[in-house]
Amino acid sequence: MARIFNVVCPHCKGKFQCDYQDLRHKKIKLLCPYCQTEFDQEESPLIEE
Ligand SMILES: [Zn+2]
């Protein structure tokens, strides 16, 4: 089973899941599925691992 983490969008506060292996602690911008905002995970107000 793939490991995931939850991230909260800094723009719309929507929470969504990302693949941990592919995205966590990487310099890749995350794309919010609700408002289409791209942001660095450091900008997220909440990350649940
Ligand atoms: Zn958003």
mmCIF file of the protein (N, C-alpha, C, O) and its ligand, coordinates in Angstrom:
data_MODEL
# 
_entry.id   MODEL 
# 
loop_
_entity.id 
_entity.type 
_entity.pdbx_number_of_molecules 
1 polymer     1 
2 non-polymer 1 
# 
_entity_poly.entity_id                      1 
_entity_poly.type                           'polypeptide(L)' 
_entity_poly.nstd_linkage                   no 
_entity_poly.nstd_monomer                   no 
_entity_poly.pdbx_seq_one_letter_code       MARIFNVVCPHCKGKFQCDYQDLRHKKIKLLCPYCQTEFDQEESPLIEE 
_entity_poly.pdbx_seq_one_letter_code_can   MARIFNVVCPHCKGKFQCDYQDLRHKKIKLLCPYCQTEFDQEESPLIEE 
_entity_poly.pdbx_strand_id                 A 
# 
loop_
_entity_poly_seq.entity_id 
_entity_poly_seq.num 
_entity_poly_seq.mon_id 
_entity_poly_seq.hetero 
1 1  MET n 
1 2  ALA n 
1 3  ARG n 
1 4  ILE n 
1 5  PHE n 
1 6  ASN n 
1 7  VAL n 
1 8  VAL n 
1 9  CYS n 
1 10 PRO n 
1 11 HIS n 
1 12 CYS n 
1 13 LYS n 
1 14 GLY n 
1 15 LYS n 
1 16 PHE n 
1 17 GLN n 
1 18 CYS n 
1 19 ASP n 
1 20 TYR n 
1 21 GLN n 
1 22 ASP n 
1 23 LEU n 
1 24 ARG n 
1 25 HIS n 
1 26 LYS n 
1 27 LYS n 
1 28 ILE n 
1 29 LYS n 
1 30 LEU n 
1 31 LEU n 
1 32 CYS n 
1 33 PRO n 
1 34 TYR n 
1 35 CYS n 
1 36 GLN n 
1 37 THR n 
1 38 GLU n 
1 39 PHE n 
1 40 ASP n 
1 41 GLN n 
1 42 GLU n 
1 43 GLU n 
1 44 SER n 
1 45 PRO n 
1 46 LEU n 
1 47 ILE n 
1 48 GLU n 
1 49 GLU n 
# 
loop_
_struct_asym.id 
_struct_asym.entity_id 
A 1 
B 2 
# 
loop_
_chem_comp.id 
_chem_comp.type 
_chem_comp.mon_nstd_flag 
ALA 'L-peptide linking' y 
ARG 'L-peptide linking' y 
ASN 'L-peptide linking' y 
ASP 'L-peptide linking' y 
CYS 'L-peptide linking' y 
GLN 'L-peptide linking' y 
GLU 'L-peptide linking' y 
GLY 'peptide linking'   y 
HIS 'L-peptide linking' y 
ILE 'L-peptide linking' y 
LEU 'L-peptide linking' y 
LYS 'L-peptide linking' y 
MET 'L-peptide linking' y 
PHE 'L-peptide linking' y 
PRO 'L-peptide linking' y 
SER 'L-peptide linking' y 
THR 'L-peptide linking' y 
TYR 'L-peptide linking' y 
VAL 'L-peptide linking' y 
ZN  non-polymer         . 
# 
_pdbx_entity_nonpoly.entity_id   2 
_pdbx_entity_nonpoly.name        ? 
_pdbx_entity_nonpoly.comp_id     ZN 
# 
_pdbx_nonpoly_scheme.asym_id         B 
_pdbx_nonpoly_scheme.entity_id       2 
_pdbx_nonpoly_scheme.mon_id          ZN 
_pdbx_nonpoly_scheme.ndb_seq_num     1 
_pdbx_nonpoly_scheme.pdb_seq_num     101 
_pdbx_nonpoly_scheme.auth_seq_num    101 
_pdbx_nonpoly_scheme.pdb_mon_id      ZN 
_pdbx_nonpoly_scheme.auth_mon_id     ZN 
_pdbx_nonpoly_scheme.pdb_strand_id   A 
_pdbx_nonpoly_scheme.pdb_ins_code    . 
# 
loop_
_atom_site.group_PDB 
_atom_site.id 
_atom_site.type_symbol 
_atom_site.label_atom_id 
_atom_site.label_alt_id 
_atom_site.label_comp_id 
_atom_site.label_asym_id 
_atom_site.label_entity_id 
_atom_site.label_seq_id 
_atom_site.pdbx_PDB_ins_code 
_atom_site.Cartn_x 
_atom_site.Cartn_y 
_atom_site.Cartn_z 
_atom_site.occupancy 
_atom_site.B_iso_or_equiv 
_atom_site.pdbx_formal_charge 
_atom_site.auth_seq_id 
_atom_site.auth_comp_id 
_atom_site.auth_asym_id 
_atom_site.auth_atom_id 
_atom_site.pdbx_PDB_model_num 
ATOM   1   N  N  . MET A 1 1  ? 0.839   -1.194 0.000  1.00 0.00 ? 1   MET A N  1 
ATOM   2   C  CA . MET A 1 1  ? 0.000   0.000  0.000  1.00 0.00 ? 1   MET A CA 1 
ATOM   3   C  C  . MET A 1 1  ? 0.878   1.251  0.000  1.00 0.00 ? 1   MET A C  1 
ATOM   4   O  O  . MET A 1 1  ? 1.822   1.349  0.784  1.00 0.00 ? 1   MET A O  1 
ATOM   5   N  N  . ALA A 1 2  ? 0.580   2.173  -0.848 1.00 0.00 ? 2   ALA A N  1 
ATOM   6   C  CA . ALA A 1 2  ? 1.371   3.389  -0.954 1.00 0.00 ? 2   ALA A CA 1 
ATOM   7   C  C  . ALA A 1 2  ? 1.185   4.259  0.278  1.00 0.00 ? 2   ALA A C  1 
ATOM   8   O  O  . ALA A 1 2  ? 0.082   4.400  0.806  1.00 0.00 ? 2   ALA A O  1 
ATOM   9   N  N  . ARG A 1 3  ? 2.274   4.828  0.714  1.00 0.00 ? 3   ARG A N  1 
ATOM   10  C  CA . ARG A 1 3  ? 2.196   5.744  1.838  1.00 0.00 ? 3   ARG A CA 1 
ATOM   11  C  C  . ARG A 1 3  ? 1.762   7.120  1.333  1.00 0.00 ? 3   ARG A C  1 
ATOM   12  O  O  . ARG A 1 3  ? 2.272   7.612  0.326  1.00 0.00 ? 3   ARG A O  1 
ATOM   13  N  N  . ILE A 1 4  ? 0.833   7.723  2.031  1.00 0.00 ? 4   ILE A N  1 
ATOM   14  C  CA . ILE A 1 4  ? 0.352   9.043  1.621  1.00 0.00 ? 4   ILE A CA 1 
ATOM   15  C  C  . ILE A 1 4  ? 0.476   10.025 2.787  1.00 0.00 ? 4   ILE A C  1 
ATOM   16  O  O  . ILE A 1 4  ? 0.639   9.623  3.939  1.00 0.00 ? 4   ILE A O  1 
ATOM   17  N  N  . PHE A 1 5  ? 0.399   11.279 2.476  1.00 0.00 ? 5   PHE A N  1 
ATOM   18  C  CA . PHE A 1 5  ? 0.271   12.302 3.506  1.00 0.00 ? 5   PHE A CA 1 
ATOM   19  C  C  . PHE A 1 5  ? -0.809  13.286 3.092  1.00 0.00 ? 5   PHE A C  1 
ATOM   20  O  O  . PHE A 1 5  ? -1.065  13.501 1.907  1.00 0.00 ? 5   PHE A O  1 
ATOM   21  N  N  . ASN A 1 6  ? -1.439  13.883 4.110  1.00 0.00 ? 6   ASN A N  1 
ATOM   22  C  CA . ASN A 1 6  ? -2.461  14.890 3.842  1.00 0.00 ? 6   ASN A CA 1 
ATOM   23  C  C  . ASN A 1 6  ? -1.833  16.271 3.883  1.00 0.00 ? 6   ASN A C  1 
ATOM   24  O  O  . ASN A 1 6  ? -0.999  16.558 4.742  1.00 0.00 ? 6   ASN A O  1 
ATOM   25  N  N  . VAL A 1 7  ? -2.225  17.103 2.975  1.00 0.00 ? 7   VAL A N  1 
ATOM   26  C  CA . VAL A 1 7  ? -1.720  18.468 2.936  1.00 0.00 ? 7   VAL A CA 1 
ATOM   27  C  C  . VAL A 1 7  ? -2.903  19.427 2.782  1.00 0.00 ? 7   VAL A C  1 
ATOM   28  O  O  . VAL A 1 7  ? -3.866  19.144 2.069  1.00 0.00 ? 7   VAL A O  1 
ATOM   29  N  N  . VAL A 1 8  ? -2.802  20.567 3.470  1.00 0.00 ? 8   VAL A N  1 
ATOM   30  C  CA . VAL A 1 8  ? -3.852  21.581 3.383  1.00 0.00 ? 8   VAL A CA 1 
ATOM   31  C  C  . VAL A 1 8  ? -3.379  22.713 2.471  1.00 0.00 ? 8   VAL A C  1 
ATOM   32  O  O  . VAL A 1 8  ? -2.279  23.243 2.631  1.00 0.00 ? 8   VAL A O  1 
ATOM   33  N  N  . CYS A 1 9  ? -4.212  23.060 1.536  1.00 0.00 ? 9   CYS A N  1 
ATOM   34  C  CA . CYS A 1 9  ? -3.909  24.137 0.598  1.00 0.00 ? 9   CYS A CA 1 
ATOM   35  C  C  . CYS A 1 9  ? -3.870  25.480 1.333  1.00 0.00 ? 9   CYS A C  1 
ATOM   36  O  O  . CYS A 1 9  ? -4.799  25.796 2.076  1.00 0.00 ? 9   CYS A O  1 
ATOM   37  N  N  . PRO A 1 10 ? -2.815  26.272 1.139  1.00 0.00 ? 10  PRO A N  1 
ATOM   38  C  CA . PRO A 1 10 ? -2.732  27.569 1.814  1.00 0.00 ? 10  PRO A CA 1 
ATOM   39  C  C  . PRO A 1 10 ? -3.724  28.591 1.256  1.00 0.00 ? 10  PRO A C  1 
ATOM   40  O  O  . PRO A 1 10 ? -3.970  29.627 1.875  1.00 0.00 ? 10  PRO A O  1 
ATOM   41  N  N  . HIS A 1 11 ? -4.280  28.301 0.107  1.00 0.00 ? 11  HIS A N  1 
ATOM   42  C  CA . HIS A 1 11 ? -5.194  29.255 -0.531 1.00 0.00 ? 11  HIS A CA 1 
ATOM   43  C  C  . HIS A 1 11 ? -6.651  28.996 -0.137 1.00 0.00 ? 11  HIS A C  1 
ATOM   44  O  O  . HIS A 1 11 ? -7.314  29.887 0.396  1.00 0.00 ? 11  HIS A O  1 
ATOM   45  N  N  . CYS A 1 12 ? -7.154  27.781 -0.395 1.00 0.00 ? 12  CYS A N  1 
ATOM   46  C  CA . CYS A 1 12 ? -8.578  27.492 -0.138 1.00 0.00 ? 12  CYS A CA 1 
ATOM   47  C  C  . CYS A 1 12 ? -8.785  26.635 1.100  1.00 0.00 ? 12  CYS A C  1 
ATOM   48  O  O  . CYS A 1 12 ? -9.925  26.350 1.466  1.00 0.00 ? 12  CYS A O  1 
ATOM   49  N  N  . LYS A 1 13 ? -7.692  26.214 1.759  1.00 0.00 ? 13  LYS A N  1 
ATOM   50  C  CA . LYS A 1 13 ? -7.745  25.387 2.971  1.00 0.00 ? 13  LYS A CA 1 
ATOM   51  C  C  . LYS A 1 13 ? -8.317  23.995 2.719  1.00 0.00 ? 13  LYS A C  1 
ATOM   52  O  O  . LYS A 1 13 ? -8.676  23.289 3.661  1.00 0.00 ? 13  LYS A O  1 
ATOM   53  N  N  . GLY A 1 14 ? -8.402  23.606 1.468  1.00 0.00 ? 14  GLY A N  1 
ATOM   54  C  CA . GLY A 1 14 ? -8.851  22.258 1.153  1.00 0.00 ? 14  GLY A CA 1 
ATOM   55  C  C  . GLY A 1 14 ? -7.766  21.246 1.487  1.00 0.00 ? 14  GLY A C  1 
ATOM   56  O  O  . GLY A 1 14 ? -6.579  21.501 1.282  1.00 0.00 ? 14  GLY A O  1 
ATOM   57  N  N  . LYS A 1 15 ? -8.186  20.090 2.005  1.00 0.00 ? 15  LYS A N  1 
ATOM   58  C  CA . LYS A 1 15 ? -7.223  19.041 2.347  1.00 0.00 ? 15  LYS A CA 1 
ATOM   59  C  C  . LYS A 1 15 ? -7.243  17.957 1.279  1.00 0.00 ? 15  LYS A C  1 
ATOM   60  O  O  . LYS A 1 15 ? -8.305  17.509 0.847  1.00 0.00 ? 15  LYS A O  1 
ATOM   61  N  N  . PHE A 1 16 ? -6.055  17.547 0.864  1.00 0.00 ? 16  PHE A N  1 
ATOM   62  C  CA . PHE A 1 16 ? -6.002  16.468 -0.124 1.00 0.00 ? 16  PHE A CA 1 
ATOM   63  C  C  . PHE A 1 16 ? -4.800  15.585 0.149  1.00 0.00 ? 16  PHE A C  1 
ATOM   64  O  O  . PHE A 1 16 ? -3.918  15.940 0.930  1.00 0.00 ? 16  PHE A O  1 
ATOM   65  N  N  . GLN A 1 17 ? -4.774  14.435 -0.502 1.00 0.00 ? 17  GLN A N  1 
ATOM   66  C  CA . GLN A 1 17 ? -3.736  13.447 -0.261 1.00 0.00 ? 17  GLN A CA 1 
ATOM   67  C  C  . GLN A 1 17 ? -2.681  13.482 -1.361 1.00 0.00 ? 17  GLN A C  1 
ATOM   68  O  O  . GLN A 1 17 ? -2.983  13.683 -2.538 1.00 0.00 ? 17  GLN A O  1 
ATOM   69  N  N  . CYS A 1 18 ? -1.424  13.278 -0.935 1.00 0.00 ? 18  CYS A N  1 
ATOM   70  C  CA . CYS A 1 18 ? -0.327  13.177 -1.889 1.00 0.00 ? 18  CYS A CA 1 
ATOM   71  C  C  . CYS A 1 18 ? 0.452   11.898 -1.616 1.00 0.00 ? 18  CYS A C  1 
ATOM   72  O  O  . CYS A 1 18 ? 0.434   11.365 -0.506 1.00 0.00 ? 18  CYS A O  1 
ATOM   73  N  N  . ASP A 1 19 ? 1.122   11.426 -2.626 1.00 0.00 ? 19  ASP A N  1 
ATOM   74  C  CA . ASP A 1 19 ? 1.948   10.240 -2.474 1.00 0.00 ? 19  ASP A CA 1 
ATOM   75  C  C  . ASP A 1 19 ? 3.244   10.603 -1.755 1.00 0.00 ? 19  ASP A C  1 
ATOM   76  O  O  . ASP A 1 19 ? 3.997   11.465 -2.207 1.00 0.00 ? 19  ASP A O  1 
ATOM   77  N  N  . TYR A 1 20 ? 3.490   9.946  -0.650 1.00 0.00 ? 20  TYR A N  1 
ATOM   78  C  CA . TYR A 1 20 ? 4.638   10.303 0.193  1.00 0.00 ? 20  TYR A CA 1 
ATOM   79  C  C  . TYR A 1 20 ? 5.961   10.103 -0.530 1.00 0.00 ? 20  TYR A C  1 
ATOM   80  O  O  . TYR A 1 20 ? 6.811   10.994 -0.528 1.00 0.00 ? 20  TYR A O  1 
ATOM   81  N  N  . GLN A 1 21 ? 6.139   8.955  -1.140 1.00 0.00 ? 21  GLN A N  1 
ATOM   82  C  CA . GLN A 1 21 ? 7.409   8.624  -1.798 1.00 0.00 ? 21  GLN A CA 1 
ATOM   83  C  C  . GLN A 1 21 ? 7.726   9.606  -2.925 1.00 0.00 ? 21  GLN A C  1 
ATOM   84  O  O  . GLN A 1 21 ? 8.878   9.999  -3.109 1.00 0.00 ? 21  GLN A O  1 
ATOM   85  N  N  . ASP A 1 22 ? 6.705   9.994  -3.668 1.00 0.00 ? 22  ASP A N  1 
ATOM   86  C  CA . ASP A 1 22 ? 6.940   10.858 -4.822 1.00 0.00 ? 22  ASP A CA 1 
ATOM   87  C  C  . ASP A 1 22 ? 7.122   12.320 -4.440 1.00 0.00 ? 22  ASP A C  1 
ATOM   88  O  O  . ASP A 1 22 ? 7.866   13.048 -5.097 1.00 0.00 ? 22  ASP A O  1 
ATOM   89  N  N  . LEU A 1 23 ? 6.438   12.757 -3.366 1.00 0.00 ? 23  LEU A N  1 
ATOM   90  C  CA . LEU A 1 23 ? 6.317   14.196 -3.156 1.00 0.00 ? 23  LEU A CA 1 
ATOM   91  C  C  . LEU A 1 23 ? 6.863   14.746 -1.847 1.00 0.00 ? 23  LEU A C  1 
ATOM   92  O  O  . LEU A 1 23 ? 7.284   15.902 -1.801 1.00 0.00 ? 23  LEU A O  1 
ATOM   93  N  N  . ARG A 1 24 ? 6.867   13.943 -0.773 1.00 0.00 ? 24  ARG A N  1 
ATOM   94  C  CA . ARG A 1 24 ? 7.234   14.496 0.523  1.00 0.00 ? 24  ARG A CA 1 
ATOM   95  C  C  . ARG A 1 24 ? 8.723   14.834 0.571  1.00 0.00 ? 24  ARG A C  1 
ATOM   96  O  O  . ARG A 1 24 ? 9.563   14.044 0.141  1.00 0.00 ? 24  ARG A O  1 
ATOM   97  N  N  . HIS A 1 25 ? 9.039   16.023 1.102  1.00 0.00 ? 25  HIS A N  1 
ATOM   98  C  CA . HIS A 1 25 ? 10.409  16.508 1.250  1.00 0.00 ? 25  HIS A CA 1 
ATOM   99  C  C  . HIS A 1 25 ? 11.113  16.676 -0.098 1.00 0.00 ? 25  HIS A C  1 
ATOM   100 O  O  . HIS A 1 25 ? 12.340  16.624 -0.180 1.00 0.00 ? 25  HIS A O  1 
ATOM   101 N  N  . LYS A 1 26 ? 10.335  16.873 -1.128 1.00 0.00 ? 26  LYS A N  1 
ATOM   102 C  CA . LYS A 1 26 ? 10.905  17.153 -2.435 1.00 0.00 ? 26  LYS A CA 1 
ATOM   103 C  C  . LYS A 1 26 ? 10.598  18.596 -2.823 1.00 0.00 ? 26  LYS A C  1 
ATOM   104 O  O  . LYS A 1 26 ? 9.642   19.201 -2.337 1.00 0.00 ? 26  LYS A O  1 
ATOM   105 N  N  . LYS A 1 27 ? 11.421  19.121 -3.698 1.00 0.00 ? 27  LYS A N  1 
ATOM   106 C  CA . LYS A 1 27 ? 11.188  20.491 -4.154 1.00 0.00 ? 27  LYS A CA 1 
ATOM   107 C  C  . LYS A 1 27 ? 10.260  20.480 -5.360 1.00 0.00 ? 27  LYS A C  1 
ATOM   108 O  O  . LYS A 1 27 ? 10.588  20.984 -6.434 1.00 0.00 ? 27  LYS A O  1 
ATOM   109 N  N  . ILE A 1 28 ? 9.111   19.899 -5.147 1.00 0.00 ? 28  ILE A N  1 
ATOM   110 C  CA . ILE A 1 28 ? 8.119   19.835 -6.207 1.00 0.00 ? 28  ILE A CA 1 
ATOM   111 C  C  . ILE A 1 28 ? 6.887   20.589 -5.733 1.00 0.00 ? 28  ILE A C  1 
ATOM   112 O  O  . ILE A 1 28 ? 6.426   20.391 -4.609 1.00 0.00 ? 28  ILE A O  1 
ATOM   113 N  N  . LYS A 1 29 ? 6.364   21.438 -6.574 1.00 0.00 ? 29  LYS A N  1 
ATOM   114 C  CA . LYS A 1 29 ? 5.153   22.157 -6.190 1.00 0.00 ? 29  LYS A CA 1 
ATOM   115 C  C  . LYS A 1 29 ? 3.959   21.215 -6.229 1.00 0.00 ? 29  LYS A C  1 
ATOM   116 O  O  . LYS A 1 29 ? 3.805   20.406 -7.144 1.00 0.00 ? 29  LYS A O  1 
ATOM   117 N  N  . LEU A 1 30 ? 3.107   21.347 -5.191 1.00 0.00 ? 30  LEU A N  1 
ATOM   118 C  CA . LEU A 1 30 ? 1.887   20.557 -5.143 1.00 0.00 ? 30  LEU A CA 1 
ATOM   119 C  C  . LEU A 1 30 ? 0.771   21.334 -5.834 1.00 0.00 ? 30  LEU A C  1 
ATOM   120 O  O  . LEU A 1 30 ? 0.748   22.565 -5.823 1.00 0.00 ? 30  LEU A O  1 
ATOM   121 N  N  . LEU A 1 31 ? -0.150  20.586 -6.434 1.00 0.00 ? 31  LEU A N  1 
ATOM   122 C  CA . LEU A 1 31 ? -1.276  21.225 -7.131 1.00 0.00 ? 31  LEU A CA 1 
ATOM   123 C  C  . LEU A 1 31 ? -2.564  20.903 -6.394 1.00 0.00 ? 31  LEU A C  1 
ATOM   124 O  O  . LEU A 1 31 ? -2.952  19.742 -6.262 1.00 0.00 ? 31  LEU A O  1 
ATOM   125 N  N  . CYS A 1 32 ? -3.219  21.953 -5.918 1.00 0.00 ? 32  CYS A N  1 
ATOM   126 C  CA . CYS A 1 32 ? -4.487  21.763 -5.212 1.00 0.00 ? 32  CYS A CA 1 
ATOM   127 C  C  . CYS A 1 32 ? -5.570  21.321 -6.195 1.00 0.00 ? 32  CYS A C  1 
ATOM   128 O  O  . CYS A 1 32 ? -5.769  21.968 -7.223 1.00 0.00 ? 32  CYS A O  1 
ATOM   129 N  N  . PRO A 1 33 ? -6.270  20.230 -5.893 1.00 0.00 ? 33  PRO A N  1 
ATOM   130 C  CA . PRO A 1 33 ? -7.317  19.748 -6.794 1.00 0.00 ? 33  PRO A CA 1 
ATOM   131 C  C  . PRO A 1 33 ? -8.598  20.582 -6.742 1.00 0.00 ? 33  PRO A C  1 
ATOM   132 O  O  . PRO A 1 33 ? -9.475  20.446 -7.595 1.00 0.00 ? 33  PRO A O  1 
ATOM   133 N  N  . TYR A 1 34 ? -8.689  21.442 -5.734 1.00 0.00 ? 34  TYR A N  1 
ATOM   134 C  CA . TYR A 1 34 ? -9.922  22.240 -5.564 1.00 0.00 ? 34  TYR A CA 1 
ATOM   135 C  C  . TYR A 1 34 ? -9.832  23.590 -6.265 1.00 0.00 ? 34  TYR A C  1 
ATOM   136 O  O  . TYR A 1 34 ? -10.751 23.989 -6.979 1.00 0.00 ? 34  TYR A O  1 
ATOM   137 N  N  . CYS A 1 35 ? -8.706  24.298 -6.053 1.00 0.00 ? 35  CYS A N  1 
ATOM   138 C  CA . CYS A 1 35 ? -8.597  25.648 -6.620 1.00 0.00 ? 35  CYS A CA 1 
ATOM   139 C  C  . CYS A 1 35 ? -7.466  25.769 -7.631 1.00 0.00 ? 35  CYS A C  1 
ATOM   140 O  O  . CYS A 1 35 ? -7.225  26.848 -8.172 1.00 0.00 ? 35  CYS A O  1 
ATOM   141 N  N  . GLN A 1 36 ? -6.769  24.659 -7.887 1.00 0.00 ? 36  GLN A N  1 
ATOM   142 C  CA . GLN A 1 36 ? -5.711  24.595 -8.905 1.00 0.00 ? 36  GLN A CA 1 
ATOM   143 C  C  . GLN A 1 36 ? -4.498  25.461 -8.558 1.00 0.00 ? 36  GLN A C  1 
ATOM   144 O  O  . GLN A 1 36 ? -3.702  25.786 -9.438 1.00 0.00 ? 36  GLN A O  1 
ATOM   145 N  N  . THR A 1 37 ? -4.351  25.833 -7.294 1.00 0.00 ? 37  THR A N  1 
ATOM   146 C  CA . THR A 1 37 ? -3.181  26.603 -6.885 1.00 0.00 ? 37  THR A CA 1 
ATOM   147 C  C  . THR A 1 37 ? -1.963  25.692 -6.762 1.00 0.00 ? 37  THR A C  1 
ATOM   148 O  O  . THR A 1 37 ? -2.050  24.601 -6.199 1.00 0.00 ? 37  THR A O  1 
ATOM   149 N  N  . GLU A 1 38 ? -0.837  26.143 -7.288 1.00 0.00 ? 38  GLU A N  1 
ATOM   150 C  CA . GLU A 1 38 ? 0.419   25.433 -7.083 1.00 0.00 ? 38  GLU A CA 1 
ATOM   151 C  C  . GLU A 1 38 ? 1.161   26.073 -5.922 1.00 0.00 ? 38  GLU A C  1 
ATOM   152 O  O  . GLU A 1 38 ? 1.256   27.298 -5.844 1.00 0.00 ? 38  GLU A O  1 
ATOM   153 N  N  . PHE A 1 39 ? 1.688   25.251 -5.016 1.00 0.00 ? 39  PHE A N  1 
ATOM   154 C  CA . PHE A 1 39 ? 2.399   25.795 -3.865 1.00 0.00 ? 39  PHE A CA 1 
ATOM   155 C  C  . PHE A 1 39 ? 3.446   24.812 -3.379 1.00 0.00 ? 39  PHE A C  1 
ATOM   156 O  O  . PHE A 1 39 ? 3.351   23.608 -3.615 1.00 0.00 ? 39  PHE A O  1 
ATOM   157 N  N  . ASP A 1 40 ? 4.464   25.358 -2.684 1.00 0.00 ? 40  ASP A N  1 
ATOM   158 C  CA . ASP A 1 40 ? 5.456   24.510 -2.036 1.00 0.00 ? 40  ASP A CA 1 
ATOM   159 C  C  . ASP A 1 40 ? 4.865   23.919 -0.774 1.00 0.00 ? 40  ASP A C  1 
ATOM   160 O  O  . ASP A 1 40 ? 4.080   24.578 -0.092 1.00 0.00 ? 40  ASP A O  1 
ATOM   161 N  N  . GLN A 1 41 ? 5.222   22.699 -0.453 1.00 0.00 ? 41  GLN A N  1 
ATOM   162 C  CA . GLN A 1 41 ? 4.631   22.089 0.752  1.00 0.00 ? 41  GLN A CA 1 
ATOM   163 C  C  . GLN A 1 41 ? 5.013   22.839 2.025  1.00 0.00 ? 41  GLN A C  1 
ATOM   164 O  O  . GLN A 1 41 ? 4.304   22.755 3.028  1.00 0.00 ? 41  GLN A O  1 
ATOM   165 N  N  . GLU A 1 42 ? 6.136   23.578 1.995  1.00 0.00 ? 42  GLU A N  1 
ATOM   166 C  CA . GLU A 1 42 ? 6.482   24.405 3.154  1.00 0.00 ? 42  GLU A CA 1 
ATOM   167 C  C  . GLU A 1 42 ? 5.456   25.514 3.389  1.00 0.00 ? 42  GLU A C  1 
ATOM   168 O  O  . GLU A 1 42 ? 5.357   26.040 4.498  1.00 0.00 ? 42  GLU A O  1 
ATOM   169 N  N  . GLU A 1 43 ? 4.704   25.866 2.370  1.00 0.00 ? 43  GLU A N  1 
ATOM   170 C  CA . GLU A 1 43 ? 3.709   26.924 2.493  1.00 0.00 ? 43  GLU A CA 1 
ATOM   171 C  C  . GLU A 1 43 ? 2.401   26.416 3.093  1.00 0.00 ? 43  GLU A C  1 
ATOM   172 O  O  . GLU A 1 43 ? 1.546   27.210 3.484  1.00 0.00 ? 43  GLU A O  1 
ATOM   173 N  N  . SER A 1 44 ? 2.250   25.125 3.164  1.00 0.00 ? 44  SER A N  1 
ATOM   174 C  CA . SER A 1 44 ? 1.000   24.564 3.673  1.00 0.00 ? 44  SER A CA 1 
ATOM   175 C  C  . SER A 1 44 ? 0.837   24.847 5.159  1.00 0.00 ? 44  SER A C  1 
ATOM   176 O  O  . SER A 1 44 ? 1.798   24.708 5.915  1.00 0.00 ? 44  SER A O  1 
ATOM   177 N  N  . PRO A 1 45 ? -0.357  25.242 5.597  1.00 0.00 ? 45  PRO A N  1 
ATOM   178 C  CA . PRO A 1 45 ? -0.592  25.486 7.022  1.00 0.00 ? 45  PRO A CA 1 
ATOM   179 C  C  . PRO A 1 45 ? -0.661  24.187 7.818  1.00 0.00 ? 45  PRO A C  1 
ATOM   180 O  O  . PRO A 1 45 ? -0.511  24.213 9.039  1.00 0.00 ? 45  PRO A O  1 
ATOM   181 N  N  . LEU A 1 46 ? -0.881  23.060 7.160  1.00 0.00 ? 46  LEU A N  1 
ATOM   182 C  CA . LEU A 1 46 ? -0.977  21.791 7.882  1.00 0.00 ? 46  LEU A CA 1 
ATOM   183 C  C  . LEU A 1 46 ? -0.599  20.627 6.990  1.00 0.00 ? 46  LEU A C  1 
ATOM   184 O  O  . LEU A 1 46 ? -1.115  20.471 5.883  1.00 0.00 ? 46  LEU A O  1 
ATOM   185 N  N  . ILE A 1 47 ? 0.319   19.813 7.498  1.00 0.00 ? 47  ILE A N  1 
ATOM   186 C  CA . ILE A 1 47 ? 0.661   18.569 6.805  1.00 0.00 ? 47  ILE A CA 1 
ATOM   187 C  C  . ILE A 1 47 ? 0.529   17.436 7.804  1.00 0.00 ? 47  ILE A C  1 
ATOM   188 O  O  . ILE A 1 47 ? 1.118   17.491 8.884  1.00 0.00 ? 47  ILE A O  1 
ATOM   189 N  N  . GLU A 1 48 ? -0.227  16.423 7.464  1.00 0.00 ? 48  GLU A N  1 
ATOM   190 C  CA . GLU A 1 48 ? -0.426  15.259 8.323  1.00 0.00 ? 48  GLU A CA 1 
ATOM   191 C  C  . GLU A 1 48 ? 0.267   14.067 7.686  1.00 0.00 ? 48  GLU A C  1 
ATOM   192 O  O  . GLU A 1 48 ? -0.056  13.651 6.573  1.00 0.00 ? 48  GLU A O  1 
ATOM   193 N  N  . GLU A 1 49 ? 1.242   13.523 8.434  1.00 0.00 ? 49  GLU A N  1 
ATOM   194 C  CA . GLU A 1 49 ? 1.964   12.374 7.892  1.00 0.00 ? 49  GLU A CA 1 
ATOM   195 C  C  . GLU A 1 49 ? 1.471   11.085 8.521  1.00 0.00 ? 49  GLU A C  1 
ATOM   196 O  O  . GLU A 1 49 ? 1.964   10.007 8.187  1.00 0.00 ? 49  GLU A O  1 
HETATM 197 ZN ZN . ZN  B 2 .  ? -6.734  25.080 -2.904 1.00 0.00 2 101 ZN  A ZN 1 
# 
